[in-house]
């Protein structure tokens, strides 16, 4: 989902830039926040998160993906 992808991409970018210690701090701080459940290896979005961290580290991706704005049906 786009709302999850946005937070995963942004977190992956920060972790790639600041290191695994940053990820550990997020896990500790947001342990009860379901929006960060992708940090758990058991979460279905964890593989995507790891892929994004690797892409940011290697320079394959430089910016988190932005969701394209959706026009209301009445405007289309």
N, C-alpha and C positions, 0 to 999 in steps of 0.2 A: 504493500500500500504506500502511496506517495508520502503520507505523513510519517510513516516509519522510515522510509528510505531517506528522507531529509535528515532525520536525527542520526541515523546510522552513518550516512555519508559525512556529516559534520564531525561526528565523534571520531570516525576513522581518520579524517584529515588531522585532527588534533593529536591523536595517538601516533600517527605516522611522524608528525613533526616533533612531538614531545617525548616519545618513548613509552615503553610498556609501564613505566612507573605511573604515568598519567592515567592509563587504563585502570591500574590497580586502585588509584585514588577515586576514580569515578565509581568503580564497583563498590568500594567501601561507603562512599557518600550516598549513592543512589540504590543501595541494596533493596529497599522496599518500593522503589519506583518501577512500575511495570514497563514504562517507556524505554528503560535500559536493559530489559531482559535479554536482548540480543547479545549482551556481553557474556552470557552463559553458554558454554559449549553445547548444552542440551537444547538451546533455543533454535527453532527452525531458521531464523535469520542470521545466526552466527556465522555460517559459511559465507554469506554475502558480505558481512562485516569484515571478516578476515581477508576476503578478496579485495575489498576496497582499501584496507590498511596497506596491503601489499602493493596495490596500484599507486597509492599516494607516495609510498616510500620509494618506489622505482621511478616515479615521475610520469607514469603512464596516464594518470589522472591528476589534474592540477586544481580543479574546483569541484565541489559537490554538485551533483546534478540538481538543476533547478526544475521545479514543477512548472509546466507551461500553464499560463492562466487560461481558465475555461470561460467562454462566453456563455451567458444565460441563454436558454433555448429561444427566448423571445427575440434575441439579437441575431441569432444565426440565420 
